Amino acid sequence: IKNKNKKKEFYLTDLVEIFIKENYKVSNFNCKLGESMGVNDKEDLAKLEKQFQEEMRKKFLKKGVTLIDPFSVYFSKDTKIGKDVVIYPNVYFGPGVKIGDKVIIKSFCHIELTKIGNSSVIGPFARLRGDTLIDNNAKVGNFVEVKKSKVSNNVKISHLSYVGDSVIEKNSNIGAGTITCNFDGYKKNKTYIGENCFIGSNTSLIAPIKIKKNSVIGAGTVVDKNVQEGSVVYRKSKLIKKDKI
């Protein structure tokens, strides 16, 4: 193919003439509107993206996925969704998302490179990314970010938390405002939380760290050492009272 034209572009349609001259067999087939459209600018790209999204929405609606407002949900080509899933308005699925059965995705979630198990509830306002696994019957609530982590069965992370480079085993509860402090200024470090643990609100877990099963961390605690199985860990701040401001 040559680009001897005013726009100096290569045209795929020139192959027809070339093949005929070379005595190759040339045939035709039917395609959907838009499948053979060229993209020359951002406007063309936007038109094709709109068409693609419409096809994806139709596909999932026919499969039985409930889209409360179909036109506000955006999919990627490889998005996979199971049975009896409910997706609320204003949700974005980036590449690498697989959703199990009976999952609820609430509004304003941004999800990519994530696998979600059956009967889990995500959002609203949740961000999942970076090779994350959410197991069955888990809850990732509002204003929670999970990155490159495993959240096991029946784990609850309900509010205002960051979980990065972590493993949380089954039946653990992560309180509001809990942060896994995974970056030390040079590298990312891992956090491990065993099964049946209770992490109190506004807790900072300084990675690398392991909290073994059946442990309780009191609210507002900064944990910078490993916690043994069945431990209760808390740091009590002194309450300062003044008569006048």
Secondary structure, DSSP 8 states (H G I E B T S, - for coil): ----STT----TTHHHHHHHHTT---------TTTT----SHHHHHHHHHHHHHHHHHHHHHTT-EESSGGGEE--TT-EE-SS-EE-SSEEE-SSEEE-SS-EE-SS-EE-SEEE-TT-EE-SSEEEESSEEE-TT-EEEEEEEEES-EE-TT-EEEEEEEEESEEE-TT-EE-TT-EEE-B-SSSB--EEE-TT-EE-TT-EEESSEEE-TT-EE-TT-EE-S-B-TT-EE---------S--
